[in-house]
Amino acid sequence: MKRLFLLFSITLLTYIIYYDLKVGTIPKQEAEEIMTTSQPVKSERKQSYKEIRVQDGESVLMIINKVNGHSIPVPLETAAGDFEKLNPGSKANNILTGNSYKFPLYE
C-alpha cells in the first residue's frame, strides 16, 4: 500500500511540474487588455529653435525650460531627442560650456 501511495504521489508531482512548465499557472494578459500609448503624429515641418551659448552649470533641460517660458509641454525624452536632432553629433547629456547649441521651441 505504501508503494502504491508513493507511486501515485510521484506521478502526481511529475504531472504538476510538467503542467507548470508547459502551460503555466500565471494567467496570460490578452492583447486587448494591454494598454499602449500612441505617439502623436509628427509633421514634417521644420522644428523652430533658438541658438544659445551654454553657461557654466546649465543643462539642456534647464535651457529648454527657460526658452519655453518655464514649462516644457512635451515629455523630457522628446525634448532631449529634439535637441539631438537639431544638433547632430551632440548628446543631450554631454554639452560643453561656452559652445552654442540649437534648443527647440514649443508652442
Biopython code that builds the backbone (N, CA, C, O; Angstrom):
import numpy as np
from Bio.PDB.StructureBuilder import StructureBuilder

atoms = [
    (1, "MET", "N", (0.818, -1.188, 0.000)),
    (1, "MET", "CA", (0.000, 0.000, 0.000)),
    (1, "MET", "C", (0.869, 1.263, 0.000)),
    (1, "MET", "O", (0.563, 2.241, -0.682)),
    (2, "LYS", "N", (1.953, 1.224, 0.773)),
    (2, "LYS", "CA", (2.851, 2.376, 0.811)),
    (2, "LYS", "C", (3.478, 2.605, -0.560)),
    (2, "LYS", "O", (3.655, 3.747, -0.984)),
    (3, "ARG", "N", (3.811, 1.521, -1.250)),
    (3, "ARG", "CA", (4.434, 1.648, -2.570)),
    (3, "ARG", "C", (3.439, 2.251, -3.569)),
    (3, "ARG", "O", (3.815, 3.063, -4.414)),
    (4, "LEU", "N", (2.202, 1.857, -3.468)),
    (4, "LEU", "CA", (1.177, 2.401, -4.355)),
    (4, "LEU", "C", (0.981, 3.897, -4.102)),
    (4, "LEU", "O", (0.872, 4.681, -5.045)),
    (5, "PHE", "N", (0.938, 4.285, -2.836)),
    (5, "PHE", "CA", (0.803, 5.697, -2.472)),
    (5, "PHE", "C", (2.018, 6.496, -2.958)),
    (5, "PHE", "O", (1.864, 7.605, -3.469)),
    (6, "LEU", "N", (3.222, 5.937, -2.801)),
    (6, "LEU", "CA", (4.443, 6.605, -3.259)),
    (6, "LEU", "C", (4.443, 6.747, -4.788)),
    (6, "LEU", "O", (4.827, 7.798, -5.301)),
    (7, "LEU", "N", (4.032, 5.742, -5.501)),
    (7, "LEU", "CA", (3.955, 5.794, -6.955)),
    (7, "LEU", "C", (2.940, 6.844, -7.408)),
    (7, "LEU", "O", (3.201, 7.616, -8.331)),
    (8, "PHE", "N", (1.780, 6.864, -6.748)),
    (8, "PHE", "CA", (0.761, 7.860, -7.066)),
    (8, "PHE", "C", (1.279, 9.271, -6.800)),
    (8, "PHE", "O", (1.063, 10.164, -7.620)),
    (9, "SER", "N", (1.957, 9.491, -5.672)),
    (9, "SER", "CA", (2.494, 10.813, -5.325)),
    (9, "SER", "C", (3.542, 11.272, -6.334)),
    (9, "SER", "O", (3.535, 12.433, -6.744)),
    (10, "ILE", "N", (4.433, 10.386, -6.735)),
    (10, "ILE", "CA", (5.475, 10.729, -7.708)),
    (10, "ILE", "C", (4.843, 11.058, -9.055)),
    (10, "ILE", "O", (5.258, 12.005, -9.723)),
    (11, "THR", "N", (3.841, 10.278, -9.458)),
    (11, "THR", "CA", (3.153, 10.528, -10.722)),
    (11, "THR", "C", (2.444, 11.881, -10.694)),
    (11, "THR", "O", (2.523, 12.647, -11.655)),
    (12, "LEU", "N", (1.762, 12.170, -9.608)),
    (12, "LEU", "CA", (1.073, 13.451, -9.473)),
    (12, "LEU", "C", (2.067, 14.614, -9.478)),
    (12, "LEU", "O", (1.831, 15.624, -10.141)),
    (13, "LEU", "N", (3.149, 14.485, -8.762)),
    (13, "LEU", "CA", (4.166, 15.530, -8.716)),
    (13, "LEU", "C", (4.786, 15.759, -10.099)),
    (13, "LEU", "O", (5.022, 16.901, -10.495)),
    (14, "THR", "N", (5.044, 14.683, -10.822)),
    (14, "THR", "CA", (5.598, 14.799, -12.177)),
    (14, "THR", "C", (4.621, 15.526, -13.094)),
    (14, "THR", "O", (5.028, 16.380, -13.880)),
    (15, "TYR", "N", (3.339, 15.195, -13.000)),
    (15, "TYR", "CA", (2.332, 15.853, -13.822)),
    (15, "TYR", "C", (2.230, 17.340, -13.472)),
    (15, "TYR", "O", (2.121, 18.171, -14.373)),
    (16, "ILE", "N", (2.262, 17.684, -12.211)),
    (16, "ILE", "CA", (2.183, 19.086, -11.780)),
    (16, "ILE", "C", (3.366, 19.876, -12.324)),
    (16, "ILE", "O", (3.186, 20.987, -12.824)),
    (17, "ILE", "N", (4.560, 19.327, -12.236)),
    (17, "ILE", "CA", (5.748, 20.008, -12.749)),
    (17, "ILE", "C", (5.652, 20.170, -14.268)),
    (17, "ILE", "O", (5.960, 21.237, -14.798)),
    (18, "TYR", "N", (5.227, 19.120, -14.965)),
    (18, "TYR", "CA", (5.067, 19.185, -16.420)),
    (18, "TYR", "C", (4.056, 20.271, -16.800)),
    (18, "TYR", "O", (4.327, 21.086, -17.682)),
    (19, "TYR", "N", (2.909, 20.285, -16.149)),
    (19, "TYR", "CA", (1.857, 21.257, -16.448)),
    (19, "TYR", "C", (2.344, 22.684, -16.195)),
    (19, "TYR", "O", (2.091, 23.585, -16.995)),
    (20, "ASP", "N", (3.037, 22.878, -15.089)),
    (20, "ASP", "CA", (3.524, 24.202, -14.734)),
    (20, "ASP", "C", (4.541, 24.710, -15.757)),
    (20, "ASP", "O", (4.511, 25.886, -16.121)),
    (21, "LEU", "N", (5.426, 23.854, -16.218)),
    (21, "LEU", "CA", (6.443, 24.263, -17.181)),
    (21, "LEU", "C", (5.867, 24.431, -18.583)),
    (21, "LEU", "O", (6.301, 25.312, -19.325)),
    (22, "LYS", "N", (4.913, 23.612, -18.948)),
    (22, "LYS", "CA", (4.373, 23.642, -20.304)),
    (22, "LYS", "C", (3.293, 24.705, -20.462)),
    (22, "LYS", "O", (3.345, 25.492, -21.407)),
    (23, "VAL", "N", (2.325, 24.746, -19.570)),
    (23, "VAL", "CA", (1.183, 25.642, -19.683)),
    (23, "VAL", "C", (1.349, 26.859, -18.775)),
    (23, "VAL", "O", (1.053, 27.981, -19.185)),
    (24, "GLY", "N", (1.799, 26.656, -17.603)),
    (24, "GLY", "CA", (1.970, 27.734, -16.647)),
    (24, "GLY", "C", (0.741, 27.913, -15.780)),
    (24, "GLY", "O", (-0.358, 27.495, -16.145)),
    (25, "THR", "N", (0.933, 28.530, -14.641)),
    (25, "THR", "CA", (-0.183, 28.768, -13.739)),
    (25, "THR", "C", (-0.494, 30.246, -13.593)),
    (25, "THR", "O", (-1.482, 30.610, -12.955)),
    (26, "ILE", "N", (0.336, 31.103, -14.174)),
    (26, "ILE", "CA", (0.094, 32.541, -14.135)),
    (26, "ILE", "C", (-0.780, 32.896, -15.329)),
    (26, "ILE", "O", (-0.445, 32.542, -16.459)),
    (27, "PRO", "N", (-1.893, 33.589, -15.105)),
    (27, "PRO", "CA", (-2.775, 33.923, -16.234)),
    (27, "PRO", "C", (-2.080, 34.867, -17.212)),
    (27, "PRO", "O", (-1.350, 35.774, -16.815)),
    (28, "LYS", "N", (-2.326, 34.630, -18.498)),
    (28, "LYS", "CA", (-1.737, 35.477, -19.534)),
    (28, "LYS", "C", (-2.637, 36.664, -19.788)),
    (28, "LYS", "O", (-3.861, 36.549, -19.728)),
    (29, "GLN", "N", (-2.023, 37.821, -20.076)),
    (29, "GLN", "CA", (-2.790, 39.003, -20.417)),
    (29, "GLN", "C", (-3.171, 38.920, -21.884)),
    (29, "GLN", "O", (-2.353, 38.567, -22.733)),
    (30, "GLU", "N", (-4.391, 39.240, -22.163)),
    (30, "GLU", "CA", (-4.845, 39.260, -23.548)),
    (30, "GLU", "C", (-4.340, 40.530, -24.220)),
    (30, "GLU", "O", (-4.076, 41.532, -23.555)),
    (31, "ALA", "N", (-4.211, 40.481, -25.519)),
    (31, "ALA", "CA", (-3.663, 41.613, -26.273)),
    (31, "ALA", "C", (-4.491, 42.869, -26.092)),
    (31, "ALA", "O", (-3.932, 43.964, -26.017)),
    (32, "GLU", "N", (-5.826, 42.741, -26.017)),
    (32, "GLU", "CA", (-6.659, 43.934, -25.876)),
    (32, "GLU", "C", (-6.587, 44.527, -24.475)),
    (32, "GLU", "O", (-6.942, 45.689, -24.282)),
    (33, "GLU", "N", (-6.135, 43.752, -23.500)),
    (33, "GLU", "CA", (-6.021, 44.266, -22.146)),
    (33, "GLU", "C", (-4.766, 45.103, -21.947)),
    (33, "GLU", "O", (-4.712, 45.937, -21.043)),
    (34, "ILE", "N", (-3.769, 44.888, -22.777)),
    (34, "ILE", "CA", (-2.514, 45.618, -22.636)),
    (34, "ILE", "C", (-2.704, 47.019, -23.180)),
    (34, "ILE", "O", (-3.051, 47.205, -24.346)),
    (35, "MET", "N", (-2.475, 47.991, -22.334)),
    (35, "MET", "CA", (-2.660, 49.373, -22.761)),
    (35, "MET", "C", (-1.379, 49.863, -23.419)),
    (35, "MET", "O", (-0.285, 49.717, -22.874)),
    (36, "THR", "N", (-1.535, 50.438, -24.581)),
    (36, "THR", "CA", (-0.395, 51.011, -25.280)),
    (36, "THR", "C", (-0.644, 52.493, -25.452)),
    (36, "THR", "O", (-1.781, 52.936, -25.617)),
    (37, "THR", "N", (0.415, 53.237, -25.412)),
    (37, "THR", "CA", (0.295, 54.662, -25.644)),
    (37, "THR", "C", (0.727, 54.949, -27.056)),
    (37, "THR", "O", (1.750, 54.452, -27.527)),
    (38, "SER", "N", (-0.050, 55.740, -27.712)),
    (38, "SER", "CA", (0.302, 56.084, -29.080)),
    (38, "SER", "C", (1.051, 57.406, -29.082)),
    (38, "SER", "O", (0.735, 58.323, -28.324)),
    (39, "GLN", "N", (2.022, 57.480, -29.927)),
    (39, "GLN", "CA", (2.796, 58.698, -30.056)),
    (39, "GLN", "C", (2.069, 59.632, -31.012)),
    (39, "GLN", "O", (1.475, 59.170, -31.986)),
    (40, "PRO", "N", (2.103, 60.939, -30.755)),
    (40, "PRO", "CA", (1.457, 61.863, -31.682)),
    (40, "PRO", "C", (2.143, 61.814, -33.037)),
    (40, "PRO", "O", (3.352, 61.604, -33.138)),
    (41, "VAL", "N", (1.355, 62.011, -34.057)),
    (41, "VAL", "CA", (1.898, 62.011, -35.411)),
    (41, "VAL", "C", (2.726, 63.261, -35.594)),
    (41, "VAL", "O", (2.251, 64.379, -35.397)),
    (42, "LYS", "N", (3.971, 63.053, -35.974)),
    (42, "LYS", "CA", (4.872, 64.187, -36.137)),
    (42, "LYS", "C", (4.801, 64.675, -37.571)),
    (42, "LYS", "O", (4.900, 63.895, -38.518)),
    (43, "SER", "N", (4.633, 65.942, -37.709)),
    (43, "SER", "CA", (4.592, 66.501, -39.055)),
    (43, "SER", "C", (6.018, 66.726, -39.544)),
    (43, "SER", "O", (6.965, 66.755, -38.757)),
    (44, "GLU", "N", (6.148, 66.881, -40.821)),
    (44, "GLU", "CA", (7.470, 67.030, -41.423)),
    (44, "GLU", "C", (7.911, 68.494, -41.483)),
    (44, "GLU", "O", (8.812, 68.841, -42.246)),
    (45, "ARG", "N", (7.285, 69.341, -40.688)),
    (45, "ARG", "CA", (7.673, 70.746, -40.714)),
    (45, "ARG", "C", (8.977, 70.946, -39.950)),
    (45, "ARG", "O", (9.389, 70.109, -39.147)),
    (46, "LYS", "N", (9.595, 72.053, -40.217)),
    (46, "LYS", "CA", (10.859, 72.371, -39.561)),
    (46, "LYS", "C", (10.610, 72.692, -38.091)),
    (46, "LYS", "O", (9.633, 73.358, -37.748)),
    (47, "GLN", "N", (11.492, 72.218, -37.238)),
    (47, "GLN", "CA", (11.420, 72.496, -35.807)),
    (47, "GLN", "C", (11.962, 73.895, -35.576)),
    (47, "GLN", "O", (13.070, 74.212, -36.006)),
    (48, "SER", "N", (11.178, 74.741, -34.892)),
    (48, "SER", "CA", (11.684, 76.068, -34.572)),
    (48, "SER", "C", (12.640, 75.946, -33.390)),
    (48, "SER", "O", (12.458, 75.107, -32.507)),
    (49, "TYR", "N", (13.652, 76.793, -33.392)),
    (49, "TYR", "CA", (14.678, 76.690, -32.360)),
    (49, "TYR", "C", (15.247, 78.060, -32.033)),
    (49, "TYR", "O", (15.001, 79.047, -32.727)),
    (50, "LYS", "N", (16.008, 78.087, -30.964)),
    (50, "LYS", "CA", (16.726, 79.288, -30.557)),
    (50, "LYS", "C", (18.154, 78.860, -30.245)),
    (50, "LYS", "O", (18.374, 77.901, -29.505)),
    (51, "GLU", "N", (19.112, 79.565, -30.806)),
    (51, "GLU", "CA", (20.512, 79.214, -30.588)),
    (51, "GLU", "C", (21.037, 79.986, -29.379)),
    (51, "GLU", "O", (20.944, 81.211, -29.312)),
    (52, "ILE", "N", (21.587, 79.240, -28.433)),
    (52, "ILE", "CA", (22.044, 79.824, -27.166)),
    (52, "ILE", "C", (23.417, 79.269, -26.829)),
    (52, "ILE", "O", (23.705, 78.096, -27.070)),
    (53, "ARG", "N", (24.267, 80.135, -26.265)),
    (53, "ARG", "CA", (25.577, 79.716, -25.776)),
    (53, "ARG", "C", (25.403, 79.208, -24.344)),
    (53, "ARG", "O", (24.813, 79.889, -23.505)),
    (54, "VAL", "N", (25.911, 78.027, -24.074)),
    (54, "VAL", "CA", (25.747, 77.375, -22.777)),
    (54, "VAL", "C", (26.679, 78.004, -21.751)),
    (54, "VAL", "O", (27.873, 78.175, -21.993)),
    (55, "GLN", "N", (26.105, 78.346, -20.597)),
    (55, "GLN", "CA", (26.867, 78.899, -19.485)),
    (55, "GLN", "C", (27.214, 77.773, -18.511)),
    (55, "GLN", "O", (26.647, 76.682, -18.573)),
    (56, "ASP", "N", (28.142, 78.055, -17.626)),
    (56, "ASP", "CA", (28.575, 77.073, -16.639)),
    (56, "ASP", "C", (27.399, 76.688, -15.726)),
    (56, "ASP", "O", (26.699, 77.561, -15.214)),
    (57, "GLY", "N", (27.191, 75.401, -15.527)),
    (57, "GLY", "CA", (26.160, 74.908, -14.628)),
    (57, "GLY", "C", (24.807, 74.690, -15.271)),
    (57, "GLY", "O", (23.876, 74.269, -14.584)),
    (58, "GLU", "N", (24.654, 74.958, -16.560)),
    (58, "GLU", "CA", (23.369, 74.777, -17.228)),
    (58, "GLU", "C", (23.287, 73.399, -17.877)),
    (58, "GLU", "O", (24.296, 72.829, -18.293)),
    (59, "SER", "N", (22.084, 72.885, -17.952)),
    (59, "SER", "CA", (21.848, 71.618, -18.635)),
    (59, "SER", "C", (20.877, 71.857, -19.789)),
    (59, "SER", "O", (20.260, 72.918, -19.882)),
    (60, "VAL", "N", (20.751, 70.882, -20.646)),
    (60, "VAL", "CA", (19.864, 71.006, -21.795)),
    (60, "VAL", "C", (18.432, 71.266, -21.337)),
    (60, "VAL", "O", (17.769, 72.166, -21.853)),
    (61, "LEU", "N", (17.954, 70.487, -20.376)),
    (61, "LEU", "CA", (16.579, 70.649, -19.928)),
    (61, "LEU", "C", (16.344, 71.983, -19.225)),
    (61, "LEU", "O", (15.256, 72.550, -19.325)),
    (62, "MET", "N", (17.344, 72.487, -18.520)),
    (62, "MET", "CA", (17.216, 73.803, -17.896)),
    (62, "MET", "C", (17.050, 74.889, -18.957)),
    (62, "MET", "O", (16.210, 75.778, -18.816)),
    (63, "ILE", "N", (17.843, 74.816, -20.005)),
    (63, "ILE", "CA", (17.787, 75.832, -21.053)),
    (63, "ILE", "C", (16.486, 75.709, -21.853)),
    (63, "ILE", "O", (15.864, 76.722, -22.171)),
    (64, "ILE", "N", (16.068, 74.483, -22.181)),
    (64, "ILE", "CA", (14.802, 74.298, -22.902)),
    (64, "ILE", "C", (13.651, 74.834, -22.057)),
    (64, "ILE", "O", (12.728, 75.455, -22.584)),
    (65, "ASN", "N", (13.703, 74.600, -20.776)),
    (65, "ASN", "CA", (12.684, 75.117, -19.864)),
    (65, "ASN", "C", (12.677, 76.647, -19.884)),
    (65, "ASN", "O", (11.612, 77.264, -19.895)),
    (66, "LYS", "N", (13.858, 77.251, -19.888)),
    (66, "LYS", "CA", (13.972, 78.702, -19.867)),
    (66, "LYS", "C", (13.465, 79.333, -21.168)),
    (66, "LYS", "O", (12.749, 80.333, -21.120)),
    (67, "VAL", "N", (13.817, 78.774, -22.319)),
    (67, "VAL", "CA", (13.414, 79.374, -23.602)),
    (67, "VAL", "C", (11.949, 79.132, -23.928)),
    (67, "VAL", "O", (11.397, 79.796, -24.805)),
    (68, "ASN", "N", (11.310, 78.197, -23.241)),
    (68, "ASN", "CA", (9.899, 77.911, -23.481)),
    (68, "ASN", "C", (8.996, 78.469, -22.379)),
    (68, "ASN", "O", (7.886, 77.972, -22.188)),
    (69, "GLY", "N", (9.436, 79.453, -21.681)),
    (69, "GLY", "CA", (8.594, 80.094, -20.671)),
    (69, "GLY", "C", (8.418, 79.285, -19.411)),
    (69, "GLY", "O", (7.330, 79.273, -18.836)),
    (70, "HIS", "N", (9.450, 78.613, -18.968)),
    (70, "HIS", "CA", (9.475, 77.855, -17.707)),
    (70, "HIS", "C", (8.504, 76.684, -17.678)),
    (70, "HIS", "O", (8.025, 76.295, -16.612)),
    (71, "SER", "N", (8.215, 76.123, -18.845)),
    (71, "SER", "CA", (7.440, 74.884, -18.889)),
    (71, "SER", "C", (7.758, 74.162, -20.196)),
    (71, "SER", "O", (7.890, 74.783, -21.250)),
    (72, "ILE", "N", (7.877, 72.860, -20.105)),
    (72, "ILE", "CA", (8.140, 72.051, -21.290)),
    (72, "ILE", "C", (6.858, 71.257, -21.569)),
    (72, "ILE", "O", (6.495, 70.382, -20.783)),
    (73, "PRO", "N", (6.164, 71.554, -22.685)),
    (73, "PRO", "CA", (4.883, 70.898, -22.948)),
    (73, "PRO", "C", (4.989, 69.477, -23.513)),
    (73, "PRO", "O", (3.971, 68.874, -23.852)),
    (74, "VAL", "N", (6.181, 68.948, -23.617)),
    (74, "VAL", "CA", (6.382, 67.594, -24.148)),
    (74, "VAL", "C", (7.141, 66.774, -23.106)),
    (74, "VAL", "O", (7.747, 67.347, -22.200)),
    (75, "PRO", "N", (7.120, 65.452, -23.217)),
    (75, "PRO", "CA", (7.908, 64.627, -22.283)),
    (75, "PRO", "C", (9.401, 64.952, -22.388)),
    (75, "PRO", "O", (9.880, 65.380, -23.438)),
    (76, "LEU", "N", (10.119, 64.744, -21.302)),
    (76, "LEU", "CA", (11.544, 65.082, -21.263)),
    (76, "LEU", "C", (12.346, 64.311, -22.299)),
    (76, "LEU", "O", (13.293, 64.850, -22.871)),
    (77, "GLU", "N", (11.981, 63.061, -22.548)),
    (77, "GLU", "CA", (12.695, 62.263, -23.545)),
    (77, "GLU", "C", (12.531, 62.860, -24.943)),
    (77, "GLU", "O", (13.465, 62.853, -25.745)),
    (78, "THR", "N", (11.323, 63.382, -25.227)),
    (78, "THR", "CA", (11.067, 64.011, -26.519)),
    (78, "THR", "C", (11.880, 65.291, -26.660)),
    (78, "THR", "O", (12.444, 65.559, -27.721)),
    (79, "ALA", "N", (11.942, 66.080, -25.593)),
    (79, "ALA", "CA", (12.715, 67.318, -25.636)),
    (79, "ALA", "C", (14.201, 67.020, -25.863)),
    (79, "ALA", "O", (14.854, 67.702, -26.652)),
    (80, "ALA", "N", (14.726, 66.022, -25.187)),
    (80, "ALA", "CA", (16.129, 65.647, -25.378)),
    (80, "ALA", "C", (16.355, 65.117, -26.789)),
    (80, "ALA", "O", (17.389, 65.402, -27.394)),
    (81, "GLY", "N", (15.415, 64.358, -27.316)),
    (81, "GLY", "CA", (15.524, 63.847, -28.681)),
    (81, "GLY", "C", (15.481, 64.961, -29.707)),
    (81, "GLY", "O", (16.221, 64.929, -30.690)),
    (82, "ASP", "N", (14.614, 65.955, -29.487)),
    (82, "ASP", "CA", (14.545, 67.104, -30.399)),
    (82, "ASP", "C", (15.855, 67.897, -30.378)),
    (82, "ASP", "O", (16.315, 68.378, -31.414)),
    (83, "PHE", "N", (16.450, 68.029, -29.188)),
    (83, "PHE", "CA", (17.737, 68.709, -29.089)),
    (83, "PHE", "C", (18.793, 67.975, -29.916)),
    (83, "PHE", "O", (19.565, 68.604, -30.640)),
    (84, "GLU", "N", (18.825, 66.658, -29.810)),
    (84, "GLU", "CA", (19.823, 65.875, -30.542)),
    (84, "GLU", "C", (19.583, 65.911, -32.043)),
    (84, "GLU", "O", (20.534, 65.804, -32.817)),
    (85, "LYS", "N", (18.320, 66.060, -32.477)),
    (85, "LYS", "CA", (18.026, 66.202, -33.909)),
    (85, "LYS", "C", (18.498, 67.549, -34.437)),
    (85, "LYS", "O", (18.996, 67.646, -35.559)),
    (86, "LEU", "N", (18.339, 68.583, -33.626)),
    (86, "LEU", "CA", (18.764, 69.922, -34.044)),
    (86, "LEU", "C", (20.283, 70.073, -34.018)),
    (86, "LEU", "O", (20.832, 70.909, -34.736)),
    (87, "ASN", "N", (20.957, 69.287, -33.211)),
    (87, "ASN", "CA", (22.404, 69.361, -33.057)),
    (87, "ASN", "C", (23.025, 68.001, -33.345)),
    (87, "ASN", "O", (23.386, 67.278, -32.417)),
    (88, "PRO", "N", (23.155, 67.643, -34.630)),
    (88, "PRO", "CA", (23.721, 66.329, -34.960)),
    (88, "PRO", "C", (25.131, 66.177, -34.380)),
    (88, "PRO", "O", (25.947, 67.095, -34.465)),
    (89, "GLY", "N", (25.400, 65.036, -33.803)),
    (89, "GLY", "CA", (26.708, 64.777, -33.213)),
    (89, "GLY", "C", (26.812, 65.191, -31.764)),
    (89, "GLY", "O", (27.831, 64.938, -31.122)),
    (90, "SER", "N", (25.769, 65.827, -31.230)),
    (90, "SER", "CA", (25.768, 66.237, -29.819)),
    (90, "SER", "C", (24.751, 65.408, -29.058)),
    (90, "SER", "O", (23.657, 65.140, -29.554)),
    (91, "LYS", "N", (25.116, 65.009, -27.861)),
    (91, "LYS", "CA", (24.201, 64.284, -26.991)),
    (91, "LYS", "C", (23.642, 65.246, -25.956)),
    (91, "LYS", "O", (24.335, 66.159, -25.508)),
    (92, "ALA", "N", (22.383, 65.037, -25.579)),
    (92, "ALA", "CA", (21.726, 65.937, -24.623)),
    (92, "ALA", "C", (22.394, 65.898, -23.253)),
    (92, "ALA", "O", (22.328, 66.876, -22.508)),
    (93, "ASN", "N", (23.027, 64.801, -22.916)),
    (93, "ASN", "CA", (23.657, 64.692, -21.593)),
    (93, "ASN", "C", (25.152, 64.996, -21.628)),
    (93, "ASN", "O", (25.861, 64.749, -20.653)),
    (94, "ASN", "N", (25.628, 65.530, -22.749)),
    (94, "ASN", "CA", (27.064, 65.802, -22.869)),
    (94, "ASN", "C", (27.291, 67.083, -23.657)),
    (94, "ASN", "O", (27.828, 67.051, -24.764)),
    (95, "ILE", "N", (26.875, 68.228, -23.078)),
    (95, "ILE", "CA", (27.106, 69.510, -23.741)),
    (95, "ILE", "C", (28.277, 70.211, -23.068)),
    (95, "ILE", "O", (28.585, 69.966, -21.902)),
    (96, "LEU", "N", (28.916, 71.081, -23.823)),
    (96, "LEU", "CA", (30.110, 71.758, -23.324)),
    (96, "LEU", "C", (29.828, 73.226, -23.044)),
    (96, "LEU", "O", (29.172, 73.903, -23.835)),
    (97, "THR", "N", (30.326, 73.711, -21.919)),
    (97, "THR", "CA", (30.183, 75.111, -21.553)),
    (97, "THR", "C", (30.909, 75.985, -22.569)),
    (97, "THR", "O", (32.030, 75.683, -22.977)),
    (98, "GLY", "N", (30.252, 77.075, -22.972)),
    (98, "GLY", "CA", (30.850, 78.010, -23.913)),
    (98, "GLY", "C", (30.490, 77.735, -25.363)),
    (98, "GLY", "O", (30.697, 78.600, -26.214)),
    (99, "ASN", "N", (29.961, 76.564, -25.670)),
    (99, "ASN", "CA", (29.551, 76.248, -27.040)),
    (99, "ASN", "C", (28.111, 76.698, -27.275)),
    (99, "ASN", "O", (27.311, 76.763, -26.342)),
    (100, "SER", "N", (27.793, 77.006, -28.526)),
    (100, "SER", "CA", (26.433, 77.376, -28.895)),
    (100, "SER", "C", (25.706, 76.156, -29.433)),
    (100, "SER", "O", (26.255, 75.380, -30.215)),
    (101, "TYR", "N", (24.466, 76.002, -29.003)),
    (101, "TYR", "CA", (23.626, 74.894, -29.441)),
    (101, "TYR", "C", (22.258, 75.435, -29.817)),
    (101, "TYR", "O", (21.860, 76.518, -29.387)),
    (102, "LYS", "N", (21.541, 74.658, -30.630)),
    (102, "LYS", "CA", (20.168, 74.991, -31.002)),
    (102, "LYS", "C", (19.239, 74.270, -30.033)),
    (102, "LYS", "O", (19.344, 73.059, -29.844)),
    (103, "PHE", "N", (18.320, 75.031, -29.413)),
    (103, "PHE", "CA", (17.371, 74.472, -28.462)),
    (103, "PHE", "C", (15.959, 74.595, -29.023)),
    (103, "PHE", "O", (15.584, 75.665, -29.502)),
    (104, "PRO", "N", (15.169, 73.523, -28.976)),
    (104, "PRO", "CA", (13.835, 73.552, -29.584)),
    (104, "PRO", "C", (12.869, 74.467, -28.851)),
    (104, "PRO", "O", (12.898, 74.592, -27.626)),
    (105, "LEU", "N", (12.010, 75.105, -29.643)),
    (105, "LEU", "CA", (10.932, 75.932, -29.102)),
    (105, "LEU", "C", (9.622, 75.189, -29.314)),
    (105, "LEU", "O", (9.399, 74.613, -30.379)),
    (106, "TYR", "N", (8.772, 75.196, -28.326)),
    (106, "TYR", "CA", (7.479, 74.538, -28.404)),
    (106, "TYR", "C", (6.382, 75.582, -28.220)),
    (106, "TYR", "O", (6.558, 76.578, -27.519)),
    (107, "GLU", "N", (5.262, 75.329, -28.860)),
    (107, "GLU", "CA", (4.132, 76.272, -28.751)),
    (107, "GLU", "C", (3.090, 75.767, -27.809)),
    (107, "GLU", "O", (2.074, 76.430, -27.598)),
]
sb = StructureBuilder()
sb.init_structure("model")
sb.init_model(0)
sb.init_chain("A")
sb.init_seg("    ")
for serial, (resi, resn, name, xyz) in enumerate(atoms, 1):
    if name == "N":
        sb.init_residue(resn, " ", resi, " ")
    sb.init_atom(name, np.array(xyz, "f"), 0.0, 1.0, " ", f" {name:<3s}", serial, name[0])
structure = sb.get_structure()
